[in-house]
Amino acid sequence: MATLTIRNVDDVTKRLLRIRAAQHGVSMEEEVRRILRQELSRAGSSQFPFGQHLLSRFAESTSKEFALPARQVPRTPPSWDEPI
């Protein structure tokens, strides 16, 4: 198991975490583990890949006339091992 230290947590956040942990009958440390587990599992179950998520998020902000430039094949990098 890994150990994680979180610094600079403001007093209000710490107090709210302590209250939430008490409501669930667990330690603050366990409550943080639960929150992380819940949020990360929710993020992992996203319907779209990240690019699709961004596209749907900003679709209304873009112009319909906007066209992506054509992709080009990248050039071959120079070989520094061959003599000149």
mmCIF file of the N, C-alpha and C atoms, coordinates in Angstrom:
data_MODEL
# 
_entry.id   MODEL 
# 
loop_
_atom_site.group_PDB 
_atom_site.id 
_atom_site.type_symbol 
_atom_site.label_atom_id 
_atom_site.label_alt_id 
_atom_site.label_comp_id 
_atom_site.label_asym_id 
_atom_site.label_entity_id 
_atom_site.label_seq_id 
_atom_site.pdbx_PDB_ins_code 
_atom_site.Cartn_x 
_atom_site.Cartn_y 
_atom_site.Cartn_z 
_atom_site.occupancy 
_atom_site.B_iso_or_equiv 
_atom_site.pdbx_formal_charge 
_atom_site.auth_seq_id 
_atom_site.auth_comp_id 
_atom_site.auth_asym_id 
_atom_site.auth_atom_id 
_atom_site.pdbx_PDB_model_num 
ATOM 1   N N  . MET A 1 1  ? 0.837   -1.187 0.000   1.00 0.00 ? 1  MET A N  1 
ATOM 2   C CA . MET A 1 1  ? 0.000   0.000  0.000   1.00 0.00 ? 1  MET A CA 1 
ATOM 3   C C  . MET A 1 1  ? 0.878   1.245  0.000   1.00 0.00 ? 1  MET A C  1 
ATOM 4   N N  . ALA A 1 2  ? 0.452   2.221  -0.757  1.00 0.00 ? 2  ALA A N  1 
ATOM 5   C CA . ALA A 1 2  ? 1.182   3.482  -0.845  1.00 0.00 ? 2  ALA A CA 1 
ATOM 6   C C  . ALA A 1 2  ? 0.707   4.432  0.252   1.00 0.00 ? 2  ALA A C  1 
ATOM 7   N N  . THR A 1 3  ? 1.563   5.376  0.579   1.00 0.00 ? 3  THR A N  1 
ATOM 8   C CA . THR A 1 3  ? 1.233   6.409  1.553   1.00 0.00 ? 3  THR A CA 1 
ATOM 9   C C  . THR A 1 3  ? 1.147   7.732  0.820   1.00 0.00 ? 3  THR A C  1 
ATOM 10  N N  . LEU A 1 4  ? 0.134   8.518  1.114   1.00 0.00 ? 4  LEU A N  1 
ATOM 11  C CA . LEU A 1 4  ? -0.088  9.796  0.466   1.00 0.00 ? 4  LEU A CA 1 
ATOM 12  C C  . LEU A 1 4  ? -0.213  10.868 1.539   1.00 0.00 ? 4  LEU A C  1 
ATOM 13  N N  . THR A 1 5  ? 0.568   11.921 1.415   1.00 0.00 ? 5  THR A N  1 
ATOM 14  C CA . THR A 1 5  ? 0.497   13.043 2.349   1.00 0.00 ? 5  THR A CA 1 
ATOM 15  C C  . THR A 1 5  ? -0.054  14.244 1.600   1.00 0.00 ? 5  THR A C  1 
ATOM 16  N N  . ILE A 1 6  ? -1.072  14.871 2.156   1.00 0.00 ? 6  ILE A N  1 
ATOM 17  C CA . ILE A 1 6  ? -1.667  16.050 1.527   1.00 0.00 ? 6  ILE A CA 1 
ATOM 18  C C  . ILE A 1 6  ? -1.410  17.240 2.440   1.00 0.00 ? 6  ILE A C  1 
ATOM 19  N N  . ARG A 1 7  ? -0.711  18.215 1.914   1.00 0.00 ? 7  ARG A N  1 
ATOM 20  C CA . ARG A 1 7  ? -0.370  19.411 2.698   1.00 0.00 ? 7  ARG A CA 1 
ATOM 21  C C  . ARG A 1 7  ? -1.265  20.575 2.294   1.00 0.00 ? 7  ARG A C  1 
ATOM 22  N N  . ASN A 1 8  ? -1.264  21.583 3.121   1.00 0.00 ? 8  ASN A N  1 
ATOM 23  C CA . ASN A 1 8  ? -1.941  22.857 2.858   1.00 0.00 ? 8  ASN A CA 1 
ATOM 24  C C  . ASN A 1 8  ? -3.443  22.701 2.635   1.00 0.00 ? 8  ASN A C  1 
ATOM 25  N N  . VAL A 1 9  ? -4.083  21.873 3.430   1.00 0.00 ? 9  VAL A N  1 
ATOM 26  C CA . VAL A 1 9  ? -5.537  21.749 3.396   1.00 0.00 ? 9  VAL A CA 1 
ATOM 27  C C  . VAL A 1 9  ? -6.095  22.836 4.307   1.00 0.00 ? 9  VAL A C  1 
ATOM 28  N N  . ASP A 1 10 ? -6.963  23.661 3.758   1.00 0.00 ? 10 ASP A N  1 
ATOM 29  C CA . ASP A 1 10 ? -7.470  24.764 4.570   1.00 0.00 ? 10 ASP A CA 1 
ATOM 30  C C  . ASP A 1 10 ? -8.369  24.239 5.693   1.00 0.00 ? 10 ASP A C  1 
ATOM 31  N N  . ASP A 1 11 ? -8.539  25.051 6.715   1.00 0.00 ? 11 ASP A N  1 
ATOM 32  C CA . ASP A 1 11 ? -9.281  24.646 7.916   1.00 0.00 ? 11 ASP A CA 1 
ATOM 33  C C  . ASP A 1 11 ? -10.731 24.295 7.630   1.00 0.00 ? 11 ASP A C  1 
ATOM 34  N N  . VAL A 1 12 ? -11.361 25.017 6.715   1.00 0.00 ? 12 VAL A N  1 
ATOM 35  C CA . VAL A 1 12 ? -12.765 24.747 6.399   1.00 0.00 ? 12 VAL A CA 1 
ATOM 36  C C  . VAL A 1 12 ? -12.904 23.362 5.764   1.00 0.00 ? 12 VAL A C  1 
ATOM 37  N N  . THR A 1 13 ? -12.026 23.034 4.820   1.00 0.00 ? 13 THR A N  1 
ATOM 38  C CA . THR A 1 13 ? -12.064 21.728 4.168   1.00 0.00 ? 13 THR A CA 1 
ATOM 39  C C  . THR A 1 13 ? -11.818 20.618 5.171   1.00 0.00 ? 13 THR A C  1 
ATOM 40  N N  . LYS A 1 14 ? -10.866 20.826 6.053   1.00 0.00 ? 14 LYS A N  1 
ATOM 41  C CA . LYS A 1 14 ? -10.569 19.815 7.070   1.00 0.00 ? 14 LYS A CA 1 
ATOM 42  C C  . LYS A 1 14 ? -11.762 19.612 7.999   1.00 0.00 ? 14 LYS A C  1 
ATOM 43  N N  . ARG A 1 15 ? -12.404 20.692 8.389   1.00 0.00 ? 15 ARG A N  1 
ATOM 44  C CA . ARG A 1 15 ? -13.566 20.597 9.275   1.00 0.00 ? 15 ARG A CA 1 
ATOM 45  C C  . ARG A 1 15 ? -14.716 19.860 8.583   1.00 0.00 ? 15 ARG A C  1 
ATOM 46  N N  . LEU A 1 16 ? -14.958 20.194 7.313   1.00 0.00 ? 16 LEU A N  1 
ATOM 47  C CA . LEU A 1 16 ? -16.025 19.525 6.565   1.00 0.00 ? 16 LEU A CA 1 
ATOM 48  C C  . LEU A 1 16 ? -15.723 18.036 6.376   1.00 0.00 ? 16 LEU A C  1 
ATOM 49  N N  . LEU A 1 17 ? -14.461 17.712 6.164   1.00 0.00 ? 17 LEU A N  1 
ATOM 50  C CA . LEU A 1 17 ? -14.068 16.311 6.028   1.00 0.00 ? 17 LEU A CA 1 
ATOM 51  C C  . LEU A 1 17 ? -14.263 15.567 7.341   1.00 0.00 ? 17 LEU A C  1 
ATOM 52  N N  . ARG A 1 18 ? -13.911 16.210 8.443   1.00 0.00 ? 18 ARG A N  1 
ATOM 53  C CA . ARG A 1 18 ? -14.086 15.591 9.761   1.00 0.00 ? 18 ARG A CA 1 
ATOM 54  C C  . ARG A 1 18 ? -15.571 15.339 10.045  1.00 0.00 ? 18 ARG A C  1 
ATOM 55  N N  . ILE A 1 19 ? -16.430 16.297 9.689   1.00 0.00 ? 19 ILE A N  1 
ATOM 56  C CA . ILE A 1 19 ? -17.870 16.141 9.892   1.00 0.00 ? 19 ILE A CA 1 
ATOM 57  C C  . ILE A 1 19 ? -18.418 15.013 9.011   1.00 0.00 ? 19 ILE A C  1 
ATOM 58  N N  . ARG A 1 20 ? -18.005 15.004 7.748   1.00 0.00 ? 20 ARG A N  1 
ATOM 59  C CA . ARG A 1 20 ? -18.480 13.956 6.828   1.00 0.00 ? 20 ARG A CA 1 
ATOM 60  C C  . ARG A 1 20 ? -18.036 12.569 7.285   1.00 0.00 ? 20 ARG A C  1 
ATOM 61  N N  . ALA A 1 21 ? -16.802 12.465 7.760   1.00 0.00 ? 21 ALA A N  1 
ATOM 62  C CA . ALA A 1 21 ? -16.296 11.180 8.256   1.00 0.00 ? 21 ALA A CA 1 
ATOM 63  C C  . ALA A 1 21 ? -17.094 10.738 9.485   1.00 0.00 ? 21 ALA A C  1 
ATOM 64  N N  . ALA A 1 22 ? -17.408 11.676 10.369  1.00 0.00 ? 22 ALA A N  1 
ATOM 65  C CA . ALA A 1 22 ? -18.188 11.339 11.560  1.00 0.00 ? 22 ALA A CA 1 
ATOM 66  C C  . ALA A 1 22 ? -19.593 10.884 11.186  1.00 0.00 ? 22 ALA A C  1 
ATOM 67  N N  . GLN A 1 23 ? -20.178 11.516 10.186  1.00 0.00 ? 23 GLN A N  1 
ATOM 68  C CA . GLN A 1 23 ? -21.513 11.117 9.739   1.00 0.00 ? 23 GLN A CA 1 
ATOM 69  C C  . GLN A 1 23 ? -21.514 9.690  9.197   1.00 0.00 ? 23 GLN A C  1 
ATOM 70  N N  . HIS A 1 24 ? -20.405 9.284  8.573   1.00 0.00 ? 24 HIS A N  1 
ATOM 71  C CA . HIS A 1 24 ? -20.293 7.932  8.021   1.00 0.00 ? 24 HIS A CA 1 
ATOM 72  C C  . HIS A 1 24 ? -19.690 6.944  9.026   1.00 0.00 ? 24 HIS A C  1 
ATOM 73  N N  . GLY A 1 25 ? -19.294 7.438  10.183  1.00 0.00 ? 25 GLY A N  1 
ATOM 74  C CA . GLY A 1 25 ? -18.750 6.571  11.229  1.00 0.00 ? 25 GLY A CA 1 
ATOM 75  C C  . GLY A 1 25 ? -17.377 6.001  10.912  1.00 0.00 ? 25 GLY A C  1 
ATOM 76  N N  . VAL A 1 26 ? -16.573 6.771  10.181  1.00 0.00 ? 26 VAL A N  1 
ATOM 77  C CA . VAL A 1 26 ? -15.225 6.315  9.835   1.00 0.00 ? 26 VAL A CA 1 
ATOM 78  C C  . VAL A 1 26 ? -14.219 7.419  10.154  1.00 0.00 ? 26 VAL A C  1 
ATOM 79  N N  . SER A 1 27 ? -12.962 7.076  10.058  1.00 0.00 ? 27 SER A N  1 
ATOM 80  C CA . SER A 1 27 ? -11.913 8.074  10.290  1.00 0.00 ? 27 SER A CA 1 
ATOM 81  C C  . SER A 1 27 ? -11.824 9.020  9.096   1.00 0.00 ? 27 SER A C  1 
ATOM 82  N N  . MET A 1 28 ? -11.168 10.149 9.306   1.00 0.00 ? 28 MET A N  1 
ATOM 83  C CA . MET A 1 28 ? -10.966 11.089 8.211   1.00 0.00 ? 28 MET A CA 1 
ATOM 84  C C  . MET A 1 28 ? -10.163 10.427 7.095   1.00 0.00 ? 28 MET A C  1 
ATOM 85  N N  . GLU A 1 29 ? -9.194  9.638  7.471   1.00 0.00 ? 29 GLU A N  1 
ATOM 86  C CA . GLU A 1 29 ? -8.355  8.951  6.494   1.00 0.00 ? 29 GLU A CA 1 
ATOM 87  C C  . GLU A 1 29 ? -9.193  8.006  5.628   1.00 0.00 ? 29 GLU A C  1 
ATOM 88  N N  . GLU A 1 30 ? -10.082 7.242  6.252   1.00 0.00 ? 30 GLU A N  1 
ATOM 89  C CA . GLU A 1 30 ? -10.946 6.328  5.500   1.00 0.00 ? 30 GLU A CA 1 
ATOM 90  C C  . GLU A 1 30 ? -11.915 7.099  4.619   1.00 0.00 ? 30 GLU A C  1 
ATOM 91  N N  . GLU A 1 31 ? -12.408 8.213  5.113   1.00 0.00 ? 31 GLU A N  1 
ATOM 92  C CA . GLU A 1 31 ? -13.327 9.027  4.311   1.00 0.00 ? 31 GLU A CA 1 
ATOM 93  C C  . GLU A 1 31 ? -12.638 9.551  3.058   1.00 0.00 ? 31 GLU A C  1 
ATOM 94  N N  . VAL A 1 32 ? -11.393 9.981  3.190   1.00 0.00 ? 32 VAL A N  1 
ATOM 95  C CA . VAL A 1 32 ? -10.636 10.452 2.026   1.00 0.00 ? 32 VAL A CA 1 
ATOM 96  C C  . VAL A 1 32 ? -10.449 9.310  1.027   1.00 0.00 ? 32 VAL A C  1 
ATOM 97  N N  . ARG A 1 33 ? -10.132 8.107  1.517   1.00 0.00 ? 33 ARG A N  1 
ATOM 98  C CA . ARG A 1 33 ? -9.987  6.954  0.625   1.00 0.00 ? 33 ARG A CA 1 
ATOM 99  C C  . ARG A 1 33 ? -11.282 6.687  -0.119  1.00 0.00 ? 33 ARG A C  1 
ATOM 100 N N  . ARG A 1 34 ? -12.410 6.772  0.563   1.00 0.00 ? 34 ARG A N  1 
ATOM 101 C CA . ARG A 1 34 ? -13.709 6.535  -0.071  1.00 0.00 ? 34 ARG A CA 1 
ATOM 102 C C  . ARG A 1 34 ? -14.007 7.579  -1.131  1.00 0.00 ? 34 ARG A C  1 
ATOM 103 N N  . ILE A 1 35 ? -13.732 8.836  -0.794  1.00 0.00 ? 35 ILE A N  1 
ATOM 104 C CA . ILE A 1 35 ? -13.977 9.923  -1.754  1.00 0.00 ? 35 ILE A CA 1 
ATOM 105 C C  . ILE A 1 35 ? -13.121 9.730  -2.999  1.00 0.00 ? 35 ILE A C  1 
ATOM 106 N N  . LEU A 1 36 ? -11.852 9.451  -2.804  1.00 0.00 ? 36 LEU A N  1 
ATOM 107 C CA . LEU A 1 36 ? -10.957 9.238  -3.946  1.00 0.00 ? 36 LEU A CA 1 
ATOM 108 C C  . LEU A 1 36 ? -11.415 8.056  -4.789  1.00 0.00 ? 36 LEU A C  1 
ATOM 109 N N  . ARG A 1 37 ? -11.733 6.957  -4.133  1.00 0.00 ? 37 ARG A N  1 
ATOM 110 C CA . ARG A 1 37 ? -12.177 5.757  -4.851  1.00 0.00 ? 37 ARG A CA 1 
ATOM 111 C C  . ARG A 1 37 ? -13.431 6.051  -5.671  1.00 0.00 ? 37 ARG A C  1 
ATOM 112 N N  . GLN A 1 38 ? -14.396 6.733  -5.055  1.00 0.00 ? 38 GLN A N  1 
ATOM 113 C CA . GLN A 1 38 ? -15.657 7.046  -5.724  1.00 0.00 ? 38 GLN A CA 1 
ATOM 114 C C  . GLN A 1 38 ? -15.440 7.974  -6.921  1.00 0.00 ? 38 GLN A C  1 
ATOM 115 N N  . GLU A 1 39 ? -14.689 9.031  -6.715  1.00 0.00 ? 39 GLU A N  1 
ATOM 116 C CA . GLU A 1 39 ? -14.482 10.005 -7.783  1.00 0.00 ? 39 GLU A CA 1 
ATOM 117 C C  . GLU A 1 39 ? -13.664 9.431  -8.930  1.00 0.00 ? 39 GLU A C  1 
ATOM 118 N N  . LEU A 1 40 ? -12.654 8.650  -8.610  1.00 0.00 ? 40 LEU A N  1 
ATOM 119 C CA . LEU A 1 40 ? -11.816 8.091  -9.671  1.00 0.00 ? 40 LEU A CA 1 
ATOM 120 C C  . LEU A 1 40 ? -12.541 6.994  -10.435 1.00 0.00 ? 40 LEU A C  1 
ATOM 121 N N  . SER A 1 41 ? -13.397 6.247  -9.788  1.00 0.00 ? 41 SER A N  1 
ATOM 122 C CA . SER A 1 41 ? -14.156 5.227  -10.515 1.00 0.00 ? 41 SER A CA 1 
ATOM 123 C C  . SER A 1 41 ? -15.198 5.888  -11.405 1.00 0.00 ? 41 SER A C  1 
ATOM 124 N N  . ARG A 1 42 ? -15.745 6.998  -10.972 1.00 0.00 ? 42 ARG A N  1 
ATOM 125 C CA . ARG A 1 42 ? -16.705 7.740  -11.791 1.00 0.00 ? 42 ARG A CA 1 
ATOM 126 C C  . ARG A 1 42 ? -16.009 8.325  -13.015 1.00 0.00 ? 42 ARG A C  1 
ATOM 127 N N  . ALA A 1 43 ? -14.816 8.871  -12.826 1.00 0.00 ? 43 ALA A N  1 
ATOM 128 C CA . ALA A 1 43 ? -14.068 9.445  -13.940 1.00 0.00 ? 43 ALA A CA 1 
ATOM 129 C C  . ALA A 1 43 ? -13.650 8.370  -14.932 1.00 0.00 ? 43 ALA A C  1 
ATOM 130 N N  . GLY A 1 44 ? -13.358 7.170  -14.446 1.00 0.00 ? 44 GLY A N  1 
ATOM 131 C CA . GLY A 1 44 ? -12.937 6.090  -15.327 1.00 0.00 ? 44 GLY A CA 1 
ATOM 132 C C  . GLY A 1 44 ? -14.072 5.493  -16.125 1.00 0.00 ? 44 GLY A C  1 
ATOM 133 N N  . SER A 1 45 ? -15.301 5.723  -15.706 1.00 0.00 ? 45 SER A N  1 
ATOM 134 C CA . SER A 1 45 ? -16.442 5.153  -16.406 1.00 0.00 ? 45 SER A CA 1 
ATOM 135 C C  . SER A 1 45 ? -17.042 6.140  -17.399 1.00 0.00 ? 45 SER A C  1 
ATOM 136 N N  . SER A 1 46 ? -16.251 7.093  -17.820 1.00 0.00 ? 46 SER A N  1 
ATOM 137 C CA . SER A 1 46 ? -16.711 8.083  -18.786 1.00 0.00 ? 46 SER A CA 1 
ATOM 138 C C  . SER A 1 46 ? -17.115 7.404  -20.083 1.00 0.00 ? 46 SER A C  1 
ATOM 139 N N  . GLN A 1 47 ? -18.162 7.913  -20.715 1.00 0.00 ? 47 GLN A N  1 
ATOM 140 C CA . GLN A 1 47 ? -18.653 7.330  -21.956 1.00 0.00 ? 47 GLN A CA 1 
ATOM 141 C C  . GLN A 1 47 ? -17.713 7.609  -23.125 1.00 0.00 ? 47 GLN A C  1 
ATOM 142 N N  . PHE A 1 48 ? -17.080 8.750  -23.132 1.00 0.00 ? 48 PHE A N  1 
ATOM 143 C CA . PHE A 1 48 ? -16.277 9.171  -24.266 1.00 0.00 ? 48 PHE A CA 1 
ATOM 144 C C  . PHE A 1 48 ? -14.802 9.235  -23.894 1.00 0.00 ? 48 PHE A C  1 
ATOM 145 N N  . PRO A 1 49 ? -13.939 9.041  -24.882 1.00 0.00 ? 49 PRO A N  1 
ATOM 146 C CA . PRO A 1 49 ? -12.529 9.360  -24.646 1.00 0.00 ? 49 PRO A CA 1 
ATOM 147 C C  . PRO A 1 49 ? -12.401 10.860 -24.372 1.00 0.00 ? 49 PRO A C  1 
ATOM 148 N N  . PHE A 1 50 ? -11.279 11.257 -23.837 1.00 0.00 ? 50 PHE A N  1 
ATOM 149 C CA . PHE A 1 50 ? -11.107 12.646 -23.411 1.00 0.00 ? 50 PHE A CA 1 
ATOM 150 C C  . PHE A 1 50 ? -11.318 13.635 -24.560 1.00 0.00 ? 50 PHE A C  1 
ATOM 151 N N  . GLY A 1 51 ? -10.796 13.330 -25.739 1.00 0.00 ? 51 GLY A N  1 
ATOM 152 C CA . GLY A 1 51 ? -10.955 14.221 -26.895 1.00 0.00 ? 51 GLY A CA 1 
ATOM 153 C C  . GLY A 1 51 ? -12.416 14.409 -27.254 1.00 0.00 ? 51 GLY A C  1 
ATOM 154 N N  . GLN A 1 52 ? -13.201 13.340 -27.218 1.00 0.00 ? 52 GLN A N  1 
ATOM 155 C CA . GLN A 1 52 ? -14.624 13.431 -27.508 1.00 0.00 ? 52 GLN A CA 1 
ATOM 156 C C  . GLN A 1 52 ? -15.341 14.260 -26.443 1.00 0.00 ? 52 GLN A C  1 
ATOM 157 N N  . HIS A 1 53 ? -14.902 14.112 -25.198 1.00 0.00 ? 53 HIS A N  1 
ATOM 158 C CA . HIS A 1 53 ? -15.485 14.902 -24.119 1.00 0.00 ? 53 HIS A CA 1 
ATOM 159 C C  . HIS A 1 53 ? -15.243 16.391 -24.359 1.00 0.00 ? 53 HIS A C  1 
ATOM 160 N N  . LEU A 1 54 ? -14.021 16.758 -24.743 1.00 0.00 ? 54 LEU A N  1 
ATOM 161 C CA . LEU A 1 54 ? -13.714 18.163 -25.022 1.00 0.00 ? 54 LEU A CA 1 
ATOM 162 C C  . LEU A 1 54 ? -14.520 18.670 -26.207 1.00 0.00 ? 54 LEU A C  1 
ATOM 163 N N  . LEU A 1 55 ? -14.626 17.854 -27.242 1.00 0.00 ? 55 LEU A N  1 
ATOM 164 C CA . LEU A 1 55 ? -15.388 18.252 -28.414 1.00 0.00 ? 55 LEU A CA 1 
ATOM 165 C C  . LEU A 1 55 ? -16.841 18.530 -28.059 1.00 0.00 ? 55 LEU A C  1 
ATOM 166 N N  . SER A 1 56 ? -17.449 17.641 -27.295 1.00 0.00 ? 56 SER A N  1 
ATOM 167 C CA . SER A 1 56 ? -18.839 17.858 -26.912 1.00 0.00 ? 56 SER A CA 1 
ATOM 168 C C  . SER A 1 56 ? -18.985 19.041 -25.960 1.00 0.00 ? 56 SER A C  1 
ATOM 169 N N  . ARG A 1 57 ? -17.998 19.243 -25.112 1.00 0.00 ? 57 ARG A N  1 
ATOM 170 C CA . ARG A 1 57 ? -18.047 20.333 -24.134 1.00 0.00 ? 57 ARG A CA 1 
ATOM 171 C C  . ARG A 1 57 ? -17.997 21.700 -24.808 1.00 0.00 ? 57 ARG A C  1 
ATOM 172 N N  . PHE A 1 58 ? -17.156 21.831 -25.848 1.00 0.00 ? 58 PHE A N  1 
ATOM 173 C CA . PHE A 1 58 ? -16.948 23.134 -26.480 1.00 0.00 ? 58 PHE A CA 1 
ATOM 174 C C  . PHE A 1 58 ? -17.592 23.231 -27.860 1.00 0.00 ? 58 PHE A C  1 
ATOM 175 N N  . ALA A 1 59 ? -18.482 22.316 -28.199 1.00 0.00 ? 59 ALA A N  1 
ATOM 176 C CA . ALA A 1 59 ? -19.107 22.310 -29.526 1.00 0.00 ? 59 ALA A CA 1 
ATOM 177 C C  . ALA A 1 59 ? -19.859 23.607 -29.795 1.00 0.00 ? 59 ALA A C  1 
ATOM 178 N N  . GLU A 1 60 ? -20.539 24.153 -28.810 1.00 0.00 ? 60 GLU A N  1 
ATOM 179 C CA . GLU A 1 60 ? -21.317 25.375 -29.010 1.00 0.00 ? 60 GLU A CA 1 
ATOM 180 C C  . GLU A 1 60 ? -20.432 26.617 -29.137 1.00 0.00 ? 60 GLU A C  1 
ATOM 181 N N  . SER A 1 61 ? -19.192 26.529 -28.684 1.00 0.00 ? 61 SER A N  1 
ATOM 182 C CA . SER A 1 61 ? -18.297 27.682 -28.703 1.00 0.00 ? 61 SER A CA 1 
ATOM 183 C C  . SER A 1 61 ? -17.541 27.810 -30.018 1.00 0.00 ? 61 SER A C  1 
ATOM 184 N N  . THR A 1 62 ? -17.549 26.790 -30.844 1.00 0.00 ? 62 THR A N  1 
ATOM 185 C CA . THR A 1 62 ? -16.768 26.820 -32.077 1.00 0.00 ? 62 THR A CA 1 
ATOM 186 C C  . THR A 1 62 ? -17.628 27.259 -33.243 1.00 0.00 ? 62 THR A C  1 
ATOM 187 N N  . SER A 1 63 ? -16.975 27.768 -34.248 1.00 0.00 ? 63 SER A N  1 
ATOM 188 C CA . SER A 1 63 ? -17.648 28.189 -35.463 1.00 0.00 ? 63 SER A CA 1 
ATOM 189 C C  . SER A 1 63 ? -17.871 26.987 -36.366 1.00 0.00 ? 63 SER A C  1 
ATOM 190 N N  . LYS A 1 64 ? -18.980 26.981 -37.078 1.00 0.00 ? 64 LYS A N  1 
ATOM 191 C CA . LYS A 1 64 ? -19.274 25.889 -38.010 1.00 0.00 ? 64 LYS A CA 1 
ATOM 192 C C  . LYS A 1 64 ? -18.317 25.919 -39.202 1.00 0.00 ? 64 LYS A C  1 
ATOM 193 N N  . GLU A 1 65 ? -17.751 27.080 -39.514 1.00 0.00 ? 65 GLU A N  1 
ATOM 194 C CA . GLU A 1 65 ? -16.843 27.204 -40.643 1.00 0.00 ? 65 GLU A CA 1 
ATOM 195 C C  . GLU A 1 65 ? -15.424 26.725 -40.313 1.00 0.00 ? 65 GLU A C  1 
ATOM 196 N N  . PHE A 1 66 ? -15.155 26.477 -39.060 1.00 0.00 ? 66 PHE A N  1 
ATOM 197 C CA . PHE A 1 66 ? -13.816 26.056 -38.652 1.00 0.00 ? 66 PHE A CA 1 
ATOM 198 C C  . PHE A 1 66 ? -13.507 24.681 -39.236 1.00 0.00 ? 66 PHE A C  1 
ATOM 199 N N  . ALA A 1 67 ? -12.383 24.597 -39.912 1.00 0.00 ? 67 ALA A N  1 
ATOM 200 C CA . ALA A 1 67 ? -11.965 23.316 -40.489 1.00 0.00 ? 67 ALA A CA 1 
ATOM 201 C C  . ALA A 1 67 ? -10.566 22.989 -39.981 1.00 0.00 ? 67 ALA A C  1 
ATOM 202 N N  . LEU A 1 68 ? -10.376 21.768 -39.617 1.00 0.00 ? 68 LEU A N  1 
ATOM 203 C CA . LEU A 1 68 ? -9.056  21.350 -39.168 1.00 0.00 ? 68 LEU A CA 1 
ATOM 204 C C  . LEU A 1 68 ? -8.101  21.317 -40.349 1.00 0.00 ? 68 LEU A C  1 
ATOM 205 N N  . PRO A 1 69 ? -6.861  21.765 -40.185 1.00 0.00 ? 69 PRO A N  1 
ATOM 206 C CA . PRO A 1 69 ? -5.900  21.683 -41.281 1.00 0.00 ? 69 PRO A CA 1 
ATOM 207 C C  . PRO A 1 69 ? -5.579  20.222 -41.590 1.00 0.00 ? 69 PRO A C  1 
ATOM 208 N N  . ALA A 1 70 ? -5.221  19.971 -42.848 1.00 0.00 ? 70 ALA A N  1 
ATOM 209 C CA . ALA A 1 70 ? -4.880  18.609 -43.250 1.00 0.00 ? 70 ALA A CA 1 
ATOM 210 C C  . ALA A 1 70 ? -3.611  18.167 -42.527 1.00 0.00 ? 70 ALA A C  1 
ATOM 211 N N  . ARG A 1 71 ? -3.598  16.916 -42.153 1.00 0.00 ? 71 ARG A N  1 
ATOM 212 C CA . ARG A 1 71 ? -2.413  16.370 -41.489 1.00 0.00 ? 71 ARG A CA 1 
ATOM 213 C C  . ARG A 1 71 ? -1.344  16.073 -42.512 1.00 0.00 ? 71 ARG A C  1 
ATOM 214 N N  . GLN A 1 72 ? -0.109  16.216 -42.093 1.00 0.00 ? 72 GLN A N  1 
ATOM 215 C CA . GLN A 1 72 ? 1.021   15.907 -42.957 1.00 0.00 ? 72 GLN A CA 1 
ATOM 216 C C  . GLN A 1 72 ? 1.813   14.776 -42.334 1.00 0.00 ? 72 GLN A C  1 
ATOM 217 N N  . VAL A 1 73 ? 2.459   14.001 -43.201 1.00 0.00 ? 73 VAL A N  1 
ATOM 218 C CA . VAL A 1 73 ? 3.313   12.931 -42.706 1.00 0.00 ? 73 VAL A CA 1 
ATOM 219 C C  . VAL A 1 73 ? 4.543   13.584 -42.087 1.00 0.00 ? 73 VAL A C  1 
ATOM 220 N N  . PRO A 1 74 ? 4.903   13.215 -40.867 1.00 0.00 ? 74 PRO A N  1 
ATOM 221 C CA . PRO A 1 74 ? 6.077   13.840 -40.251 1.00 0.00 ? 74 PRO A CA 1 
ATOM 222 C C  . PRO A 1 74 ? 7.351   13.483 -41.022 1.00 0.00 ? 74 PRO A C  1 
ATOM 223 N N  . ARG A 1 75 ? 8.291   14.410 -41.038 1.00 0.00 ? 75 ARG A N  1 
ATOM 224 C CA . ARG A 1 75 ? 9.538   14.151 -41.753 1.00 0.00 ? 75 ARG A CA 1 
ATOM 225 C C  . ARG A 1 75 ? 10.365  13.120 -41.008 1.00 0.00 ? 75 ARG A C  1 
ATOM 226 N N  . THR A 1 76 ? 11.252  12.487 -41.719 1.00 0.00 ? 76 THR A N  1 
ATOM 227 C CA . THR A 1 76 ? 12.129  11.497 -41.111 1.00 0.00 ? 76 THR A CA 1 
ATOM 228 C C  . THR A 1 76 ? 13.210  12.234 -40.326 1.00 0.00 ? 76 THR A C  1 
ATOM 229 N N  . PRO A 1 77 ? 13.408  11.885 -39.069 1.00 0.00 ? 77 PRO A N  1 
ATOM 230 C CA . PRO A 1 77 ? 14.430  12.574 -38.289 1.00 0.00 ? 77 PRO A CA 1 
ATOM 231 C C  . PRO A 1 77 ? 15.825  12.227 -38.807 1.00 0.00 ? 77 PRO A C  1 
ATOM 232 N N  . PRO A 1 78 ? 16.766  13.147 -38.654 1.00 0.00 ? 78 PRO A N  1 
ATOM 233 C CA . PRO A 1 78 ? 18.128  12.857 -39.129 1.00 0.00 ? 78 PRO A CA 1 
ATOM 234 C C  . PRO A 1 78 ? 18.775  11.743 -38.309 1.00 0.00 ? 78 PRO A C  1 
ATOM 235 N N  . SER A 1 79 ? 19.634  11.015 -38.942 1.00 0.00 ? 79 SER A N  1 
ATOM 236 C CA . SER A 1 79 ? 20.383  9.968  -38.245 1.00 0.00 ? 79 SER A CA 1 
ATOM 237 C C  . SER A 1 79 ? 21.745  10.517 -37.888 1.00 0.00 ? 79 SER A C  1 
ATOM 238 N N  . TRP A 1 80 ? 22.038  10.599 -36.628 1.00 0.00 ? 80 TRP A N  1 
ATOM 239 C CA . TRP A 1 80 ? 23.296  11.168 -36.175 1.00 0.00 ? 80 TRP A CA 1 
ATOM 240 C C  . TRP A 1 80 ? 24.407  10.136 -36.117 1.00 0.00 ? 80 TRP A C  1 
ATOM 241 N N  . ASP A 1 81 ? 24.074  8.889  -36.386 1.00 0.00 ? 81 ASP A N  1 
ATOM 242 C CA . ASP A 1 81 ? 25.069  7.819  -36.319 1.00 0.00 ? 81 ASP A CA 1 
ATOM 243 C C  . ASP A 1 81 ? 25.829  7.622  -37.633 1.00 0.00 ? 81 ASP A C  1 
ATOM 244 N N  . GLU A 1 82 ? 25.279  8.107  -38.753 1.00 0.00 ? 82 GLU A N  1 
ATOM 245 C CA . GLU A 1 82 ? 25.925  7.934  -40.045 1.00 0.00 ? 82 GLU A CA 1 
ATOM 246 C C  . GLU A 1 82 ? 26.968  9.020  -40.274 1.00 0.00 ? 82 GLU A C  1 
ATOM 247 N N  . PRO A 1 83 ? 28.111  8.653  -40.889 1.00 0.00 ? 83 PRO A N  1 
ATOM 248 C CA . PRO A 1 83 ? 29.131  9.692  -41.188 1.00 0.00 ? 83 PRO A CA 1 
ATOM 249 C C  . PRO A 1 83 ? 28.647  10.607 -42.305 1.00 0.00 ? 83 PRO A C  1 
ATOM 250 N N  . ILE A 1 84 ? 29.151  11.812 -42.331 1.00 0.00 ? 84 ILE A N  1 
ATOM 251 C CA . ILE A 1 84 ? 28.746  12.818 -43.328 1.00 0.00 ? 84 ILE A CA 1 
ATOM 252 C C  . ILE A 1 84 ? 29.330  12.508 -44.666 1.00 0.00 ? 84 ILE A C  1 
# 
